[in-house]
Structure formats: C-alpha cells, structure tokens
C-alpha cells in the first residue's frame, strides 16, 4: 500500500471519491497524525471518529474537510455529503478496514473518520448576548481527560446547557477522544475555550471568567464534594447560573473556588469522597433542569 499514489477522483453518486492507492498521499496527513493533537489544534481542525459522530458532523453546521472510510460504505454517506453546503468534500476510500488501521496506527471498530474545522472562537460576550430564558452555563477547571471532557459535553447538551466554558487548565473538547465520547454533542454546544496566550481575548482565565459572569448577574455554583454548607437540593438553580466542575483528582483550584458564589455538594455514603466528573455533572444538571421545568423556565423534556 505504500507505493506512490496520485489523485484519481471517481464520481460515485455525486460524491468525489478517491480510492486510496498510497498511504503516503499528502492529503491523508491529518489521518496519519491522529496521535499528535497539537498539530491539529494549530491547523484549526479536529477528527470525528465513528459512524454516528461522522454522520452528526455531516449533518451539522461545522465545516468538513474530508471523509475517510471503507469503499463498501461510501453509498451510505452519499446523501449526507450531497446535502452539505461545500461544493466538494473529498472522500478517501480504502478497500478494507485493515488498510485504514494501518494508516491511523491503531485498531478501529467502525472504520469511519472525518476531518472537521474547529469553529470560530466563542467569547463570554457572545454567550451572554444570546439570551433565551434563564441562563444555564457550565464551566470546567483542570479537566485533562479527553474522555471525561466528551462525557461532560454530552451531559451539557442532554440537559439544556447553553454554553460550556473550558478553563485554561483543561484539555480541548475538540480532541479526537473528546469528540468521540461526546457522540457528536460538541456540534450543538457553544464552547468558550479560555487561553491565557490569546491577546485578542478580554477574559483569559477561568477565575476571571467567573467574575465576569457574576458581574452580569450569573450565579456561579461550584460542584465541590468537600463542603458541609449546602447539598444539591438546597441550591437554587432556577435563575441565571453557571455550574463549575473540577477534575476527579484535584477538584477545583482554590482560585476558581474563591471566584464562585457558593459550593454545593452531592451527599454520598461514607468512604466515597467524589464522583467521576461525568457522573457529577449529570446529577447537577439533572437537578438544574428539574427545578427549571417546575418553574416553567425550560421547555419540557422530550
């Protein structure tokens, strides 16, 4: 498979399909570098992996640069490709999934990949201006696990969070494993990524972002297991609020905790001191949605 290859496009049901005759084609570079996420971030791209995730990417407003999949599956994705606004999306087709696995360097279950474009940066001002009912935001501090980041994104989308604020010490939700674990929910959730090195951004750190939210009337509630002041059901989630989650290992940093209005805990049995951040987020966001639906401040669940 590593013989020299050239671009030879075939028209198959109005999709531009190139049979992969060489794994060294320059056009396949984003797929060869799946283990080097910094390169993808520098180029403003991300990888969508898996059948459902790729389908949801193709159905979204996100830009799509290319698709890579087995030849036998091209026809399945053609209607979604035809519906895209781009005039041409290259589809790289391999004869067998094992060839694709050789290209990316690891085993795959479904063998479907796509390269998407990370959308333009979302700012705090943007999410504050897009008001629709009581605001419900989430924020994360020190979360470096891509898998947990994806779970958090999925929970946020499921319970009606209007935007996720990713602190400067957390990994990007556009990492491949994060996008995969979100099951494509990242395509429908506005994300504010805070970056200290960004000169254009007015707010660059999570403590500063929380103070800015509070200045706009948004209460910031820390999900903090080590507090005896307030349990989950005692907190009021019906007004404008932002729920702040930390990592399992270290929780919230002192600076982030100090920037919140109050800390709220989920009561747990003796001997258990914390929940996985995905589980904690699901519990908190469910309670927030429950309270809001009782107050008529959110649409009814499907």
Secondary structure as GFF3:
##gff-version 3
##sequence-region A 1 302
A	DSSP	beta_strand	9	12	.	.	.	ID=ss1
A	DSSP	beta_strand	15	19	.	.	.	ID=ss2
A	DSSP	three_ten_helix	26	28	.	.	.	ID=ss3
A	DSSP	alpha_helix	29	32	.	.	.	ID=ss4
A	DSSP	alpha_helix	37	43	.	.	.	ID=ss5
A	DSSP	beta_strand	45	49	.	.	.	ID=ss6
A	DSSP	alpha_helix	51	58	.	.	.	ID=ss7
A	DSSP	beta_strand	64	70	.	.	.	ID=ss8
A	DSSP	three_ten_helix	71	73	.	.	.	ID=ss9
A	DSSP	alpha_helix	74	82	.	.	.	ID=ss10
A	DSSP	beta_strand	90	94	.	.	.	ID=ss11
A	DSSP	alpha_helix	97	104	.	.	.	ID=ss12
A	DSSP	beta_strand	112	117	.	.	.	ID=ss13
A	DSSP	alpha_helix	124	129	.	.	.	ID=ss14
A	DSSP	beta_strand	136	141	.	.	.	ID=ss15
A	DSSP	alpha_helix	146	158	.	.	.	ID=ss16
A	DSSP	beta_strand	163	166	.	.	.	ID=ss17
A	DSSP	alpha_helix	176	181	.	.	.	ID=ss18
A	DSSP	three_ten_helix	185	188	.	.	.	ID=ss19
A	DSSP	beta_strand	190	193	.	.	.	ID=ss20
A	DSSP	alpha_helix	206	215	.	.	.	ID=ss21
A	DSSP	beta_strand	219	223	.	.	.	ID=ss22
A	DSSP	three_ten_helix	232	234	.	.	.	ID=ss23
A	DSSP	beta_strand	241	246	.	.	.	ID=ss24
A	DSSP	alpha_helix	254	258	.	.	.	ID=ss25
A	DSSP	beta_strand	262	264	.	.	.	ID=ss26
A	DSSP	alpha_helix	277	294	.	.	.	ID=ss27
###
